[in-house]
Amino acid sequence: MNATRFFLAAGLYAITPFASAQQAAGNPDAAKQYISMCTGCHTIPGYQASFPRVYHVPKIGGQSAKYIESALHAYKKGERSHPTMKVIAEGLNDQQMADIAAYYAARGSEPAAVANK
């Protein structure tokens, strides 16, 4: 009986990373309901935010999905410092972050007007 439990537990452990990877895959279409909070700053070339100090706001269209997702997690954990981004990231779960990252990674260097359609 103990051997059966061991093999069952080992089997579940082995598939857990696969299941997590499957869930974390970003869906660009699902992100469309969240991106309005990103568009106002991240689609304007050369945009700078001025609160609480002047920040250069990067254009994120075409950036690596892995990079965008990693940055969102870093803002959520407080490893990156920007008050607005921290609040936004804290309101997102892992799947939403993956979806947003996939959306912007697929945008390339499209002008803002095209990217928002």
DOBASE-280107 format. One record per residue (C-alpha): residue number from 0; x, y, z. Coordinates in Angstrom, 3 decimals. Example, Ala and Ser with C-alpha at 12.3 -4.5 7.8 and 13.67 -1.06 7.14 Angstrom:
@pos: 0 X: 12.300 Y: -4.500 Z: 7.800
@pos: 1 X: 13.670 Y: -1.060 Z: 7.140
END
This chain:
@pos: 0 X: 0.000 Y: 0.000 Z: 0.000
@pos: 1 X: 2.812 Y: 2.439 Z: 0.832
@pos: 2 X: 4.462 Y: 1.735 Z: -2.543
@pos: 3 X: 1.201 Y: 2.556 Z: -4.307
@pos: 4 X: 0.936 Y: 5.879 Z: -2.481
@pos: 5 X: 4.548 Y: 6.658 Z: -3.290
@pos: 6 X: 4.098 Y: 6.056 Z: -7.020
@pos: 7 X: 0.826 Y: 7.979 Z: -7.079
@pos: 8 X: 2.471 Y: 10.934 Z: -5.325
@pos: 9 X: 5.486 Y: 10.735 Z: -7.639
@pos: 10 X: 3.206 Y: 10.721 Z: -10.672
@pos: 11 X: 1.301 Y: 13.779 Z: -9.450
@pos: 12 X: 4.559 Y: 15.557 Z: -8.677
@pos: 13 X: 5.857 Y: 14.804 Z: -12.172
@pos: 14 X: 2.827 Y: 16.279 Z: -13.949
@pos: 15 X: 2.446 Y: 19.345 Z: -11.712
@pos: 16 X: 5.033 Y: 21.496 Z: -13.577
@pos: 17 X: 3.407 Y: 20.529 Z: -16.875
@pos: 18 X: -0.026 Y: 21.541 Z: -15.625
@pos: 19 X: 1.345 Y: 24.855 Z: -14.323
@pos: 20 X: 3.061 Y: 25.560 Z: -17.613
@pos: 21 X: -0.161 Y: 24.834 Z: -19.454
@pos: 22 X: -2.141 Y: 27.217 Z: -17.256
@pos: 23 X: 0.447 Y: 30.002 Z: -17.497
@pos: 24 X: 0.404 Y: 30.151 Z: -21.303
@pos: 25 X: -0.761 Y: 33.606 Z: -22.302
@pos: 26 X: -3.833 Y: 34.168 Z: -24.452
@pos: 27 X: -3.609 Y: 37.498 Z: -26.313
@pos: 28 X: -7.361 Y: 37.551 Z: -26.975
@pos: 29 X: -8.182 Y: 37.156 Z: -23.269
@pos: 30 X: -5.973 Y: 40.182 Z: -22.481
@pos: 31 X: -8.177 Y: 42.594 Z: -24.416
@pos: 32 X: -10.365 Y: 43.098 Z: -21.345
@pos: 33 X: -7.340 Y: 44.210 Z: -19.259
@pos: 34 X: -5.179 Y: 46.270 Z: -21.619
@pos: 35 X: -7.003 Y: 49.580 Z: -21.267
@pos: 36 X: -4.967 Y: 50.213 Z: -18.125
@pos: 37 X: -1.738 Y: 49.764 Z: -20.139
@pos: 38 X: -2.603 Y: 51.580 Z: -23.337
@pos: 39 X: -2.687 Y: 55.116 Z: -21.947
@pos: 40 X: 1.029 Y: 55.092 Z: -21.187
@pos: 41 X: 2.732 Y: 52.208 Z: -22.970
@pos: 42 X: 1.568 Y: 52.904 Z: -26.519
@pos: 43 X: 2.686 Y: 56.539 Z: -26.687
@pos: 44 X: 6.199 Y: 56.885 Z: -28.142
@pos: 45 X: 8.443 Y: 58.919 Z: -25.841
@pos: 46 X: 5.830 Y: 59.192 Z: -23.090
@pos: 47 X: 7.028 Y: 60.196 Z: -19.629
@pos: 48 X: 5.047 Y: 59.885 Z: -16.430
@pos: 49 X: 5.712 Y: 62.542 Z: -13.838
@pos: 50 X: 4.451 Y: 61.066 Z: -10.578
@pos: 51 X: 6.088 Y: 60.812 Z: -8.123
@pos: 52 X: 9.098 Y: 61.632 Z: -10.304
@pos: 53 X: 9.722 Y: 61.656 Z: -14.049
@pos: 54 X: 9.785 Y: 58.126 Z: -15.489
@pos: 55 X: 10.482 Y: 57.176 Z: -19.074
@pos: 56 X: 7.593 Y: 54.873 Z: -19.991
@pos: 57 X: 8.713 Y: 52.135 Z: -22.393
@pos: 58 X: 6.670 Y: 51.165 Z: -25.412
@pos: 59 X: 5.993 Y: 47.483 Z: -24.717
@pos: 60 X: 4.556 Y: 46.319 Z: -28.051
@pos: 61 X: 6.853 Y: 43.652 Z: -29.483
@pos: 62 X: 8.727 Y: 43.144 Z: -26.226
@pos: 63 X: 9.321 Y: 39.544 Z: -25.157
@pos: 64 X: 6.314 Y: 38.034 Z: -23.365
@pos: 65 X: 8.658 Y: 36.472 Z: -20.834
@pos: 66 X: 10.178 Y: 39.882 Z: -20.088
@pos: 67 X: 6.790 Y: 41.610 Z: -19.691
@pos: 68 X: 5.474 Y: 38.854 Z: -17.444
@pos: 69 X: 8.653 Y: 38.915 Z: -15.357
@pos: 70 X: 8.438 Y: 42.705 Z: -14.999
@pos: 71 X: 4.808 Y: 42.507 Z: -13.847
@pos: 72 X: 5.727 Y: 39.920 Z: -11.230
@pos: 73 X: 8.624 Y: 42.108 Z: -10.060
@pos: 74 X: 6.309 Y: 45.119 Z: -9.651
@pos: 75 X: 3.828 Y: 42.958 Z: -7.732
@pos: 76 X: 6.564 Y: 41.715 Z: -5.365
@pos: 77 X: 8.006 Y: 45.206 Z: -4.904
@pos: 78 X: 11.268 Y: 44.278 Z: -6.640
@pos: 79 X: 10.633 Y: 47.055 Z: -9.173
@pos: 80 X: 9.669 Y: 50.490 Z: -8.024
@pos: 81 X: 6.845 Y: 52.473 Z: -9.575
@pos: 82 X: 3.696 Y: 53.200 Z: -7.550
@pos: 83 X: 1.215 Y: 52.958 Z: -10.430
@pos: 84 X: 2.718 Y: 49.767 Z: -11.845
@pos: 85 X: 2.806 Y: 48.180 Z: -8.391
@pos: 86 X: -0.913 Y: 48.818 Z: -7.882
@pos: 87 X: -1.755 Y: 47.538 Z: -11.363
@pos: 88 X: 0.358 Y: 44.389 Z: -10.945
@pos: 89 X: -1.091 Y: 43.679 Z: -7.490
@pos: 90 X: -4.543 Y: 43.523 Z: -9.084
@pos: 91 X: -3.508 Y: 40.875 Z: -11.625
@pos: 92 X: -3.256 Y: 37.138 Z: -11.179
@pos: 93 X: -0.621 Y: 35.000 Z: -12.942
@pos: 94 X: -2.906 Y: 34.120 Z: -15.857
@pos: 95 X: -3.865 Y: 37.750 Z: -16.481
@pos: 96 X: -0.178 Y: 38.714 Z: -16.479
@pos: 97 X: 0.585 Y: 35.943 Z: -18.978
@pos: 98 X: -2.328 Y: 37.079 Z: -21.182
@pos: 99 X: -1.198 Y: 40.720 Z: -21.164
@pos: 100 X: 2.386 Y: 39.697 Z: -21.877
@pos: 101 X: 1.266 Y: 37.545 Z: -24.822
@pos: 102 X: -0.888 Y: 40.382 Z: -26.165
@pos: 103 X: 1.897 Y: 42.965 Z: -26.166
@pos: 104 X: 4.523 Y: 40.501 Z: -27.406
@pos: 105 X: 2.322 Y: 39.876 Z: -30.447
@pos: 106 X: 1.851 Y: 43.613 Z: -31.146
@pos: 107 X: 5.281 Y: 44.233 Z: -32.641
@pos: 108 X: 6.042 Y: 47.861 Z: -33.282
@pos: 109 X: 2.544 Y: 48.744 Z: -34.486
@pos: 110 X: 1.400 Y: 52.334 Z: -34.016
@pos: 111 X: -0.889 Y: 52.812 Z: -31.019
@pos: 112 X: -3.980 Y: 53.376 Z: -33.197
@pos: 113 X: -3.540 Y: 49.980 Z: -34.877
@pos: 114 X: -2.632 Y: 48.138 Z: -31.664
@pos: 115 X: -5.811 Y: 49.313 Z: -29.954
@pos: 116 X: -8.206 Y: 47.892 Z: -32.525
END
